[in-house]
Amino acid sequence: MKTRQQGVALLSVLLVMSLALLLTAGMLRSHQLMVQSSARQVHQVQLRQLGFSVEAWAMAALARTDDAEQSVVHLGQAWARVTWPFETPGAQVALEIEDLSARFNVNALLGTGQVDEVARQRWSNLLASLGLQPLDLRAAGQVLQRQELSQLRELPGVDGAILRQLEPWVALLPRDAGLNINTAAPQMLAILDGVSLSTAAALVRQRPVGGYARVAAFTHDPLIAGQGVTSHGLGVSSRWFRINIDVSFGSSRLRMASDVERELKSGRWRVVQRRFLPANLNEI
């Protein structure tokens, strides 16, 4: 009887110890998860602070552009080559500034009033070059202006895949913003009537180092003279840029895109919108 009682007591002790070990393991696991979560939160705060610092540096670089340079914006200027110049221990920083006027301005076809037939044809040419079906932007509703590309989902047949195809080539700027021929890629110059992709590539290769001073110098270029290329909707300058920032710290990563504008009257730079992007481009 005594041996049996001792066995029961030993079993009870073992059960209590097992429960204690399980509770301890659970507490340690919870503590570990809490520490990991706190570390991730700290990393995210650090990433955002660094991202905002990079954004401020890029805006300062844009602000250093003098009045003469602002009248003609081209890829030979300092803003197009700006990089993050500081050592950031433990972090990797990638910075790029792009001219949003090098894209097709979707807002040129939105709103009330007479349809801009030149812009409409260029839009059709862009869609065709991307292998997309025609899209009537006015079907998105009679609005003065849109701010987010995702709003085009209101159009029949537009989904995430189509938006991802459009995203590198379009922007949403004030309606009077023209396509900057000094920064536009061959694919964008090829949406002009009478300009093939090979001709557009040749135009980019022989583009003046300091950019075209006037649109007329571009439309009268021997490569396209007489092809019916109109100067309507074209320009040689820009006030709208996108600052693309990619910051990595350990296993954490931050991607943000800040659209900035130089105000016409004051000349000051301001952030129009700031977007935090997923680690990959599978979403818009």
Phi, psi and omega in degrees: 000319181295320179297321179296318180296321178296322179295318179295319180297317179297319178298320179297318179297317179297320178296317180297317179296321179297316178297319180296318179295319178297316180296318179297316179298319179296319179294319179296320179296316179298319179295319179298316179296321180295319179295316179297318179296318179296321179296318178296319180296319178297317179299318180295320177297316179297319179297316180295317179299318179293319178300317179293326178294319178295319178300314180297321178297317181295319179294325177294323178295319177294321182292338179285351177292125183279174185301321181296320180289329181290335181287335175225111182258125182215172186280357177272357182276163187298324183301329183285348182242008186294141176225167177283115190269359188257147173285128181235094185306128176082355184235150173245131184236127174242132183227135176215138174246131178234151179275116180290340177286356175277001181249167175285131181273103182300325183294346178296340182250007180255165177095180182272173178099185184291141180289134176280101186294326178295313178296321180298318179293321179294323176298315178298319179296321179296313179300317181297321181293335179267359181074027181257153177288156178304140178231123178271106183297333182290344177291347179283354179114153180277091179237157181289321186190147177246152184250335185240133178299328181298340179294343178289353174298343178292343179285140178302130176085001180267126178230186182299322181297318179293319179297323178295326176290323182283327192310317182290349190243355184233157176217164177242096184243172172307148189301332183271003180288125182265166176285121181281109183290347180276344182235352183293141177283163178306322181298330180278321177294335181286352176275353176287137181303133177086003182246118177276167180295322179293321177293319179298319178297321178294322178298319180292319180297323183259012179299136181305143181304321179267013179078165174285131178283333181221150178297325181301326179295330178283311184292339178264007177300136182306333181293331183233357179302133180084001180269359179084018178287119181268151179280353182300129177079008179251156179207175180237007183223181180197150173239005187234127182223159174240129177260111180263124185234133178227113183238131177238138177217107186064232179268001181264149182216143177231127173239128178219150178233120182247117176272125184237156184222140171268118182293136188295318185280310185273337184077003180279153178262140178219154176277120178281313175203153181229129181237135173264123190258156174294165182297335175236177185257031180279355180229157171229000000 
